[in-house]
């Protein structure tokens, strides 16, 4: 079972004050720390587990600059066999262009399954995987939280709203978008990442893939970004811990919850 | 006259709320654009959902066939792509739901119409739609425009638009034939399974003490459970806690877990992703504790404490014990 897994590095924004840059169209990214997109960690683990059980090879693909290779090295350390980085240069990418670039990268590779994230932690669009499937003419299932190979097909669980899973059978080759919680991603040590440096990591440009400039027009554009209005929201409780606890107990009492 | 399409979503014989929320917004946009609202329904034979939608649309196009009784990826995309190519709607609205995320991007790719996802609002700029959406888990908003096209596609966040009462239209219900050259599905539906049933019923609790990613470690769950016990509350959690196997799924509040309606919801170390917030709209009072004073949870909470959750948990335990 040959599997391609698409991964991405994202800025860590929890517990960070975001600042908007001078263009007004994106945040200042220089000071942020970067991590693997949470969903991708599960997607890599799912691919490596299938490879361990079924044989075959795992190829990790990312679109990004040299710093983004960190996420590929991590995938290699987790058990991927090779990695490909597509360098988009200065091009501003939307979901459509991400899918188009991945489609051209993957189309000549051998695969039975492609795994992508349900969504990325930065733009949260949740569209690249399924768009990629359509561009490659593949069967697909979005938001998968279970995968079981069954002679020439995969039985998948799709997570619906309200705690309901939809179980279905998908013909191969197929693309699945992987939901968090599907497995327990393995620990990656510094030593593991160092060892993985011996594995193949190929870098390609958009020209290498045969893109002409006119093929690279985005379908959507961010006109402006803005921080949520500060005024709305919670009444903040201040004071020392005992005072805060007292306020919480009092509010609970007012709402009919007595301790 | 152009059309705005709304693709209906239904499960187990019921039209889902997102459908009416989209129809409500479509009605407002249609007035500004002087165009009509078309609801599109794919359903099993003789399910007669169409009449429900007619109150909200100028026209209801109904495809009835037992092959589409439940959602089918390939058939939805095939049927809708043929319809969109024929009718060229100016705007197509779909739910930003698990199923919407399954077919909308493929439908956009097949028709060539640009797609933007997860709208919390839709605006018009020179007769062309723009949309507002959130990024970075709700910490940043953005306004997104489309490159010029015959039509545009948007998926809509559940709960983003409110419906006010019953619809007042009486649209014509038009039965449609499935396209003849439909490819056979490559994905076969087997069954639905309820994964959220379990030992604890969080939907009936008056007080929920709820933990999120901020709890940091499985070992820290216990101290929060102790607090819940002392306060006479029930322990619940947000998605990351279940993803990491720190608590079973039946504790999970949110879109993919359960919707709850306690008198008080005490959110400890929960950032407030919209999928979580969607599950607590029925709570009478939300008190949030989070180290990050910019966490989105504070925008929906009634009361907030910007501090370490363990500081507050320990103080509450102290307070409760000392009476």
Contacts between the chains, C-beta under 8 A, distances in Angstrom:
chain1	res1	chain2	res2	distance
A	11	B	136	7.9
A	13	B	136	4.6
A	13	B	137	7.2
A	13	B	139	5.7
A	14	B	137	7.5
A	14	B	213	7.8
A	14	B	271	6.3
A	14	B	292	6.7
A	15	B	291	6.2
A	15	B	292	4.2
A	15	B	295	7.9
A	16	B	292	8.0
A	17	B	294	5.9
A	18	B	136	6.6
A	18	B	139	5.5
A	18	B	140	5.7
A	18	B	294	7.8
A	27	B	136	7.7
A	27	B	140	6.4
A	95	B	105	7.4
A	95	B	115	7.4
A	95	B	117	7.4
A	96	B	108	7.8
A	96	B	109	7.9
A	96	B	114	7.0
A	96	B	115	7.5
A	99	B	105	7.7
A	99	B	109	7.2
A	118	B	101	7.4
A	121	B	136	7.1
A	121	B	137	6.6
A	122	B	135	6.4
A	122	B	136	6.1
A	123	B	135	5.5
A	124	B	118	6.5
A	124	B	133	7.7
A	124	B	134	6.7
A	124	B	135	5.8
A	124	B	136	7.5
A	124	B	137	7.0
A	125	B	116	7.8
A	125	B	117	4.9
A	125	B	118	7.0
A	126	B	96	7.5
A	126	B	101	5.1
A	126	B	117	5.7
A	126	B	118	6.9
A	127	B	101	7.5
A	127	B	104	7.3
A	127	B	105	4.1
A	127	B	108	7.7
A	127	B	115	6.2
A	127	B	117	5.2
A	128	B	105	7.6
A	129	B	105	7.6
A	130	B	101	6.9
A	130	B	102	6.4
A	130	B	103	7.6
A	130	B	104	7.6
A	130	B	105	3.8
A	130	B	106	5.1
A	131	B	105	4.1
A	131	B	106	6.8
A	131	B	108	6.8
A	131	B	109	4.8
A	131	B	115	7.8
A	133	B	106	6.5
A	134	B	77	7.5
A	134	B	105	7.0
A	134	B	106	3.9
A	134	B	109	3.9
A	134	B	110	5.8
A	135	B	109	5.7
A	139	B	73	7.5
A	139	B	74	7.1
A	139	B	186	3.5
A	139	B	187	5.6
A	140	B	73	6.7
A	140	B	102	7.4
A	140	B	106	7.1
A	140	B	187	7.8
A	141	B	73	6.9
A	141	B	102	6.9
A	141	B	187	6.2
A	142	B	98	6.7
A	142	B	101	4.8
A	142	B	102	4.0
A	143	B	98	4.7
A	143	B	101	6.3
A	143	B	102	7.2
A	155	B	190	7.5
A	157	B	193	7.6
A	158	B	98	6.3
A	158	B	102	7.4
A	159	B	98	6.2
A	159	B	256	5.5
A	160	B	11	7.3
A	160	B	97	7.9
A	160	B	98	4.8
A	160	B	99	7.3
A	160	B	192	7.7
A	160	B	256	7.7
A	161	B	97	6.2
A	161	B	98	6.4
A	161	B	158	7.7
A	161	B	255	5.2
A	161	B	256	6.3
A	162	B	196	7.3
A	162	B	255	7.7
A	162	B	256	7.6
A	162	B	258	7.4
A	162	B	259	7.7
A	163	B	194	6.2
A	163	B	195	5.4
A	163	B	196	2.6
A	163	B	197	7.7
A	163	B	249	6.9
A	163	B	252	7.5
A	163	B	256	6.7
A	163	B	257	5.6
A	163	B	258	6.1
A	164	B	11	7.8
A	164	B	192	5.4
A	164	B	193	7.0
A	164	B	194	5.9
A	164	B	195	7.2
A	164	B	196	7.8
A	165	B	192	7.0
A	165	B	193	4.7
A	165	B	194	8.0
A	165	B	195	5.3
A	166	B	70	8.0
A	166	B	71	7.6
A	166	B	98	7.9
A	166	B	189	6.9
A	166	B	191	7.9
A	166	B	192	5.9
A	167	B	189	8.0
A	167	B	190	4.5
A	167	B	191	5.0
A	167	B	192	7.5
A	167	B	193	6.0
A	168	B	187	5.3
A	168	B	188	5.9
A	168	B	189	5.0
A	168	B	190	5.5
A	169	B	187	6.9
A	169	B	188	4.6
A	169	B	190	6.2
A	170	B	186	6.6
A	170	B	187	4.6
A	170	B	188	7.9
A	171	B	186	4.4
A	171	B	187	7.2
A	174	B	186	7.4
A	174	B	187	8.0
A	177	B	101	7.7
A	180	B	239	7.3
A	180	B	240	7.6
A	180	B	243	4.6
A	181	B	239	7.4
A	181	B	242	6.2
A	181	B	243	3.4
A	181	B	244	7.8
A	184	B	244	8.0
A	184	B	245	6.7
A	217	B	147	6.5
A	218	B	147	6.9
A	219	B	114	3.5
A	219	B	115	7.2
A	219	B	146	6.6
A	219	B	147	5.3
A	219	B	149	7.7
A	220	B	114	5.8
A	220	B	115	7.6
A	220	B	116	4.9
A	220	B	144	5.3
A	220	B	145	7.0
A	220	B	146	5.7
A	220	B	147	7.3
A	221	B	144	6.8
A	221	B	145	5.1
A	221	B	146	7.7
A	221	B	147	7.2
A	222	B	142	5.0
A	222	B	143	7.3
A	222	B	144	5.8
A	223	B	130	6.9
A	223	B	142	7.8
A	223	B	143	4.7
A	223	B	144	6.7
A	223	B	145	5.1
A	224	B	142	6.8
A	224	B	143	4.9
A	225	B	135	7.2
A	225	B	140	5.4
A	225	B	141	6.7
A	225	B	142	4.6
A	225	B	143	7.8
A	226	B	140	7.5
A	226	B	141	5.2
A	226	B	142	7.6
A	226	B	143	7.8
A	227	B	139	7.9
A	227	B	140	6.5
A	227	B	141	7.4
A	228	B	138	7.4
A	228	B	139	7.5
A	228	B	140	7.8
A	228	B	141	6.2
A	228	B	296	7.3
A	228	B	299	6.2
A	232	B	299	5.9
A	233	B	298	5.0
A	233	B	299	4.4
A	233	B	300	7.4
A	233	B	301	7.0
A	233	B	304	7.2
A	234	B	286	7.9
A	234	B	288	6.3
A	234	B	298	4.7
A	234	B	299	7.6
A	234	B	300	7.9
A	234	B	301	3.9
A	234	B	302	6.1
A	234	B	303	5.5
A	234	B	304	3.4
A	235	B	302	6.8
A	235	B	303	5.4
A	235	B	304	7.1
A	236	B	298	7.8
A	236	B	303	7.6
A	236	B	304	4.9
A	236	B	305	7.2
A	236	B	306	6.5
A	237	B	303	5.7
A	237	B	304	6.8
A	237	B	305	5.0
A	241	B	307	7.8
A	241	B	311	5.3
A	241	B	312	6.7
A	241	B	314	7.1
A	241	B	315	3.6
A	242	B	315	5.7
A	242	B	318	7.2
A	242	B	319	6.8
A	244	B	305	5.5
A	244	B	307	7.1
A	244	B	312	6.1
A	244	B	315	6.3
A	245	B	312	6.7
A	245	B	315	3.8
A	245	B	316	4.6
A	245	B	318	6.9
A	245	B	319	4.2
A	246	B	319	6.3
A	247	B	303	7.7
A	248	B	266	7.4
A	248	B	287	6.0
A	248	B	303	7.7
A	248	B	305	7.7
A	248	B	312	7.4
A	248	B	316	6.2
A	249	B	316	7.3
A	249	B	319	6.0
A	249	B	320	7.5
A	251	B	264	7.4
A	251	B	285	6.7
A	251	B	287	6.3
A	251	B	303	5.9
A	252	B	207	7.0
A	252	B	231	7.6
A	252	B	264	5.1
A	252	B	287	7.9
A	255	B	263	4.7
A	255	B	264	5.0
A	255	B	284	5.7
A	255	B	285	4.7
A	256	B	206	7.2
A	256	B	263	5.1
A	257	B	206	5.6
A	257	B	207	4.7
A	257	B	231	7.7
A	257	B	232	7.8
A	257	B	233	7.6
A	257	B	263	5.2
A	257	B	264	4.9
A	259	B	230	7.5
A	259	B	231	5.3
A	259	B	232	6.5
A	259	B	320	5.6
